Amino acid sequence: MSAKLIVPFVPTPDEVVRRMLTLADIRPEETVYDLGAGDGRIVAAAARDLNVKAVGVELHDSRYRLIAERIHLEGLEKLATVMKANFLNVDLSKADVVTLYLLGSVNSMIRPKLERELKPGARVVSHDFPIQGWKPIHVEKVWAQNNSHLIYLYKLPRSLGRAWAERGA
C-alpha cells in the first residue's frame, strides 16, 4: 500500500465532531479510531466526553506532535493515544468505531482494509465523503460554521457476505 498519503488537513467543526460520535452510538467498553486524526479533536472528544478509549492515527509529524500535546494537556493519557503511522498500515481489528474525514478516493482505497479488518457490528462514520460501494445506514446534514456538512454512518453486518454493501448493513 502507499507509503505516503496526501490528504489536506481541514479541521472538523466541533458540532460535526459531536454529531459523528453521537451517531456512532459508542458504548463504554468500545474503542474509537480516528484515521488521519489531524489536530486530535475527535480523539480528545471521544476520550473526554464519552470516557472511551480513543486512538488517533496521524502520519504528518507536526500534527502527530500536536495531538500528543493535546492528549497530555487535557490529561487524557489513560484513554487517548496517538500513533505516528500511515493508517493503511495500522491494524484496525480492535476498532469498534472508525471516524474518517478523508477524500472520496482515499475512502475507496481504505474500503477493502475496513472490510477485511473490522469486526462485525463495527461502525464507520465519514465526514463529507461517502464510501463508494457501501450503503450508509444513516446520512445526516449538519450546519456548522456557516457550511453544510454531511455525515455518513455505516455498520458492518454480522456476516460480510459478498453483496453486503448493496443490501446495506
C-alpha positions in Angstrom: 0.0 0.0 0.0 1.0 3.6 -0.4 3.8 4.8 1.9 2.6 8.4 1.9 -0.9 9.8 1.5 -1.7 13.3 0.6 -4.9 14.3 2.4 -5.4 18.0 3.2 -5.9 19.0 6.8 -9.2 20.6 7.2 -10.5 20.6 10.8 -13.8 19.1 11.5 -16.1 21.6 13.3 -16.9 20.8 16.9 -20.6 20.5 16.1 -19.8 17.9 13.5 -17.4 16.0 15.8 -20.2 15.8 18.5 -22.7 14.5 16.0 -20.4 12.0 14.4 -19.7 10.5 17.9 -23.4 10.6 18.8 -24.5 8.8 15.6 -21.9 6.1 16.2 -23.7 5.1 19.4 -20.5 4.4 21.2 -20.7 2.1 24.3 -18.4 2.5 27.3 -16.3 -0.6 26.5 -15.7 0.3 22.9 -12.6 1.8 21.1 -12.7 4.6 18.6 -10.0 5.0 15.9 -9.7 8.3 14.0 -7.8 7.8 10.8 -5.9 10.9 9.7 -6.5 12.4 13.1 -5.4 16.0 12.2 -5.4 18.0 15.4 -6.9 15.3 17.6 -10.2 16.9 18.3 -12.2 13.6 17.6 -9.8 11.6 19.7 -10.0 14.1 22.6 -13.7 14.4 22.4 -14.3 10.6 22.5 -12.0 10.2 25.5 -13.1 13.3 27.4 -16.8 13.4 26.6 -17.6 9.7 26.2 -15.0 8.2 28.5 -13.9 5.6 25.9 -10.6 4.5 24.6 -9.6 6.6 21.5 -6.7 6.1 19.1 -5.6 8.7 16.6 -3.6 7.7 13.6 -1.6 10.6 12.0 1.3 10.4 9.6 2.1 14.1 9.5 4.9 14.8 12.0 3.7 18.2 13.4 0.1 17.2 13.6 1.2 14.0 15.4 3.0 16.1 18.0 0.0 18.5 18.3 -2.3 15.5 19.1 0.2 14.1 21.6 0.4 17.5 23.3 -3.4 17.9 23.3 -3.8 14.5 25.0 -1.2 15.5 27.6 -2.6 19.0 28.2 -6.2 17.6 28.6 -5.0 14.8 30.9 -6.4 12.1 28.6 -3.4 9.7 28.7 -5.4 6.9 30.3 -7.9 6.8 27.4 -6.4 8.5 24.4 -3.3 7.6 22.4 -1.9 8.7 19.0 0.2 6.7 16.6 2.5 8.3 14.1 1.7 6.0 11.2 0.1 5.6 7.8 -3.4 4.3 8.6 -3.2 1.9 5.7 -0.6 0.0 7.7 -2.3 0.1 11.1 -4.2 -2.9 12.4 -7.9 -1.9 12.8 -9.1 -5.2 14.3 -9.6 -3.6 17.8 -11.7 -0.7 16.5 -15.4 -0.7 17.3 -15.8 2.7 15.6 -13.7 4.3 12.9 -14.0 8.0 12.1 -12.9 9.5 8.8 -12.5 12.9 7.2 -10.6 11.9 4.1 -11.1 12.3 0.4 -13.5 10.1 -1.6 -10.6 8.5 -3.4 -8.9 7.7 -0.1 -12.1 6.2 1.3 -12.2 3.9 -1.7 -8.6 3.0 -1.1 -9.2 2.1 2.5 -12.5 0.3 2.0 -11.0 -3.2 1.4 -8.9 -2.8 4.6 -12.0 -1.9 6.6 -13.9 -4.8 5.2 -11.0 -7.2 6.0 -10.1 -6.0 9.5 -13.2 -4.5 11.2 -15.3 -6.9 13.3 -19.0 -7.4 12.6 -21.1 -4.6 14.1 -18.3 -2.0 13.8 -19.4 1.4 12.7 -17.6 3.7 10.3 -18.5 7.4 10.4 -17.3 9.5 7.5 -17.5 13.3 7.3 -18.5 14.7 3.9 -17.2 11.9 1.8 -19.1 8.6 1.3 -17.5 5.2 0.9 -18.3 4.2 -2.6 -19.9 0.8 -2.8 -21.2 0.9 0.7 -24.8 1.8 1.6 -25.0 4.1 4.7 -27.5 3.2 7.4 -27.9 6.9 8.0 -26.9 10.2 6.3 -27.3 13.5 8.1 -26.8 17.1 7.2 -25.2 19.3 9.9 -24.8 23.0 9.7 -21.6 24.3 11.3 -19.5 27.4 10.7 -22.0 28.6 8.0 -21.5 25.5 6.0 -23.4 22.3 5.3 -21.6 19.1 6.3 -22.8 15.5 5.5 -22.2 12.7 7.9 -22.4 9.1 6.6 -22.9 6.3 9.1 -22.1 2.7 8.1 -22.4 -0.5 10.1 -20.6 -3.7 9.2 -23.0 -6.6 9.2 -22.7 -9.7 11.3 -21.6 -11.6 8.2 -19.6 -10.0 5.5 -21.2 -11.7 2.5 -20.2 -10.6 -1.0 -23.3 -8.5 -1.5 -23.4 -6.8 1.9 -22.7 -3.4 0.6 -25.6 -3.5 -1.9 -28.0 -4.8 0.7 -27.0 -2.2 3.3 -25.9 -3.1 6.8 
